[in-house]
């Protein structure tokens, strides 16, 4: 890792990552430097959910409320599908932790060129995003994480896709942690917050459940509801399968030249 990021990783600017599935990715991508985190920023990537015209035209900063709303399974079939998707994500999380040495890392540099790196420590100074991909023994991708580099070290964002054995997306988890979260009433202080939106999909990429949790950094205290920073609730891409993610990010071409 370049020295600027290395020095930040050793300071109090280390932000705690979100819990649940993100813990595995935090271990892989962000434990080395908490200033590595992830969120798509390109304007040319396809999305599976409709956005307003305003959101499409200002991809990096547009607020997309439907991506941060709770969706409850409407039928027993949907509940069962959501449970299967969640089970799959837990299995993949355990594989990530157990097989972290086989994770493939890549860094995106200006111009959206990808470079293979041995670990996040080796990201070039110009890197603006870090990717992490895990494949099984047959070469099938089980998860892909994307994380932009925070130059300030004041925030972490990560976007994680979990896939089934056919390469179909079953869970997408988008998390953000940031210091300038909510202003405390009657003070000049702010409190850091963490928010995680997790979407669960049935076959044919049908959304059956979404949870949205917003807490302080202790993971249990609900975040304030007023005077809060919502600038991190930006649009993010949800890909229906590994193939579409691989094409949009360029990871597919790069992985073809790697060994399992």
C-alpha positions in Angstrom: 0.0 0.0 0.0 1.3 3.5 -0.7 2.6 5.4 2.4 -0.3 7.9 2.5 -2.9 5.1 3.0 -0.5 3.1 5.3 -0.1 6.0 7.7 -3.9 6.5 7.8 -4.4 2.9 8.7 -2.4 3.4 11.8 -4.3 6.4 13.1 -7.7 7.0 14.8 -9.2 7.4 11.3 -9.6 3.6 11.2 -13.4 3.3 10.8 -15.2 0.2 12.0 -16.8 -1.7 9.2 -20.4 -3.0 9.1 -21.2 -6.3 10.7 -22.6 -9.5 9.2 -21.5 -10.3 5.7 -19.3 -7.3 5.5 -17.0 -8.6 8.2 -15.5 -11.1 5.7 -14.9 -8.4 3.2 -13.5 -6.1 5.8 -11.0 -8.8 6.7 -10.0 -9.1 3.1 -10.1 -5.6 1.7 -10.3 -3.2 4.6 -8.4 -4.8 7.5 -5.1 -3.8 5.9 -6.2 -0.2 5.6 -9.6 1.0 6.7 -9.4 3.7 4.1 -10.0 1.1 1.4 -13.7 0.7 0.9 -16.1 0.3 -2.0 -18.9 1.6 -4.2 -19.3 1.8 -8.0 -18.8 5.3 -9.4 -19.0 4.8 -13.2 -21.9 6.1 -15.2 -21.9 3.4 -17.8 -22.8 0.3 -15.7 -26.2 -1.3 -16.1 -28.6 -1.5 -13.1 -31.2 -4.0 -12.3 -33.5 -1.6 -10.5 -35.3 1.5 -12.1 -34.0 4.9 -11.1 -35.4 8.3 -11.7 -34.1 10.3 -14.7 -32.4 12.6 -12.2 -30.6 9.7 -10.6 -29.5 8.3 -13.9 -28.1 11.7 -15.0 -26.1 12.3 -11.8 -25.0 8.7 -11.0 -22.3 9.5 -8.4 -24.3 11.8 -6.2 -28.0 11.2 -6.8 -30.1 10.0 -3.9 -31.9 6.8 -4.8 -34.4 6.2 -1.9 -35.7 2.9 -3.2 -32.2 1.4 -2.7 -32.4 2.2 1.0 -36.0 1.1 1.8 -37.1 -2.0 3.7 -38.8 -4.7 1.6 -40.6 -7.4 3.4 -41.3 -10.8 1.8 -44.9 -10.8 0.7 -45.5 -14.6 0.5 -44.2 -17.7 2.1 -42.4 -18.5 -1.2 -40.6 -15.2 -1.0 -39.7 -15.8 2.6 -38.2 -19.1 1.7 -36.3 -17.6 -1.2 -34.9 -14.9 1.1 -33.8 -17.5 3.6 -32.0 -19.5 1.0 -30.2 -16.4 -0.3 -29.2 -15.5 3.3 -27.9 -19.0 3.9 -25.8 -18.9 0.7 -24.3 -15.6 1.8 -23.3 -17.0 5.1 -21.7 -20.0 3.5 -19.7 -17.7 1.2 -18.7 -15.6 4.2 -17.2 -18.6 5.9 -15.4 -19.6 2.7 -14.0 -16.1 2.4 -12.5 -16.3 5.9 -11.2 -19.8 5.4 -9.7 -19.3 1.9 -8.6 -15.7 2.1 -5.2 -16.6 0.7 -6.8 -17.5 -2.6 -8.7 -14.2 -3.0 -7.8 -12.3 -6.2 -7.3 -8.6 -5.9 -7.3 -5.9 -8.5 -6.9 -2.1 -8.4 -8.6 0.3 -10.7 -6.4 3.3 -11.8 -7.5 6.5 -13.6 -9.0 5.6 -17.0 -10.7 2.5 -15.4 -7.7 0.3 -16.2 -7.4 -2.7 -13.9 -4.2 -4.1 -12.5 -3.8 -7.3 -10.6 -2.2 -6.9 -7.2 -1.2 -9.4 -4.6 -3.0 -7.7 -1.8 -4.4 -4.2 -1.0 -1.0 -3.3 0.4 0.3 -3.3 -3.2 -2.3 -0.9 -4.6 -0.6 1.8 -6.7 -0.7 5.4 -5.5 -3.1 6.2 -8.3 -5.7 3.5 -7.4 -9.2 4.8 -7.0 -10.9 1.4 -6.4 -10.0 -2.0 -5.0 -11.7 -5.2 -6.1 -11.7 -8.6 -4.3 -12.9 -11.8 -5.9 -13.2 -15.4 -4.6 -13.6 -18.4 -6.8 -14.2 -22.0 -5.9 -12.1 -25.0 -6.9 -13.9 -25.2 -10.2 -13.3 -21.5 -11.0 -16.8 -20.3 -10.3 -17.0 -16.9 -8.7 -18.6 -16.9 -5.3 -18.4 -13.2 -4.3 -17.1 -10.0 -5.7 -16.4 -6.9 -3.6 -15.8 -3.4 -4.8 -14.4 -0.6 -2.7 -13.3 3.0 -3.6 -10.3 4.5 -1.9 -11.0 7.2 0.6 -8.2 9.7 0.4 -9.4 11.4 3.6 -9.8 8.2 5.6 -13.0 9.6 7.0 -15.3 7.0 5.4 -15.6 3.4 4.2 -18.0 2.2 1.5 -18.2 -1.3 0.2 -20.5 -3.1 -2.3 -20.6 -6.9 -2.1 -22.2 -9.3 -4.5 -22.8 -13.0 -3.4 -23.5 -15.5 -6.1 -24.9 -19.0 -6.2 -23.1 -21.9 -8.0 -24.6 -20.8 -11.4 -23.2 -17.3 -11.0 -26.6 -15.7 -10.3 -26.7 -12.9 -7.7 -28.5 -13.9 -4.5 -27.5 -11.2 -2.1 -26.1 -7.7 -2.5 -24.8 -5.8 0.5 -24.0 -2.1 0.4 -22.5 -0.6 3.5 -21.1 2.7 4.5 -19.4 4.0 7.7 -18.5 7.7 8.1 -17.5 10.0 10.9 -19.6 13.0 9.9 -22.9 11.2 10.4 -25.4 13.1 12.6 -25.3 16.3 14.5 -26.0 15.9 18.2 -28.8 18.1 19.5 -27.8 21.3 21.3 -24.1 20.7 20.7 -21.5 21.3 18.1 -20.6 17.7 17.9 -21.3 15.0 15.3 -21.5 11.2 15.8 -20.3 8.6 13.3 -22.8 6.3 11.8 -22.9 3.1 9.9 -25.6 2.0 7.4 -26.1 -1.2 5.6 -28.6 -2.1 2.9 -28.9 -5.8 2.1 -31.0 -7.0 -0.8 -32.1 -10.7 -1.3 -33.1 -12.1 -4.6 -35.1 -15.1 -5.9 -34.7 -16.7 -9.3 -35.0 -14.4 -12.3 -33.4 -11.7 -10.2 -36.6 -10.9 -8.3 -36.2 -8.8 -5.2 -37.9 -10.6 -2.3 -36.4 -8.8 0.7 -34.3 -5.8 1.7 -33.1 -4.7 5.1 -31.7 -1.3 5.9 -30.0 -0.8 9.2 -28.5 2.5 10.4 -26.7 2.6 13.8 -23.8 4.3 15.5 -20.4 2.5 15.5 -21.3 0.2 18.3 -23.7 -1.7 16.0 -26.6 -1.6 18.5 -27.6 2.0 19.1 -30.0 3.3 16.5 -28.6 6.4 14.7 -30.4 9.7 15.2 -33.1 10.5 12.8 -32.6 14.2 12.4 -29.8 16.4 11.3 -28.0 13.5 9.6 -25.7 13.4 6.6 -27.4 11.5 3.8 -24.7 12.2 1.1 -23.5 8.6 1.3 -26.8 7.3 0.1 -25.8 7.4 -3.5 -26.9 5.1 -6.3 -25.1 1.8 -6.6 -25.2 -0.9 -9.1 -27.0 -4.2 -8.5 -25.9 -6.8 -11.1 -28.1 -9.8 -11.8 -25.2 -12.2 -12.2 -21.4 -12.5 -12.3 -21.3 -12.2 -16.1 -22.9 -8.7 -16.1 -20.6 -7.5 -13.2 -17.5 -8.9 -14.9 -18.3 -7.1 -18.2 -19.2 -3.8 -16.5 -16.1 -3.7 -14.3 -13.6 -5.4 -16.7 -12.9 -8.1 -14.1 -13.9 -10.9 -16.4 -11.2 -10.3 -18.9 -8.6 -10.0 -16.2 -9.6 -13.2 -14.4 -9.3 -15.2 -17.6 -5.6 -14.8 -17.3 -5.3 -16.0 -13.8 -5.0 -19.5 -12.4 -7.4 -21.1 -9.8 
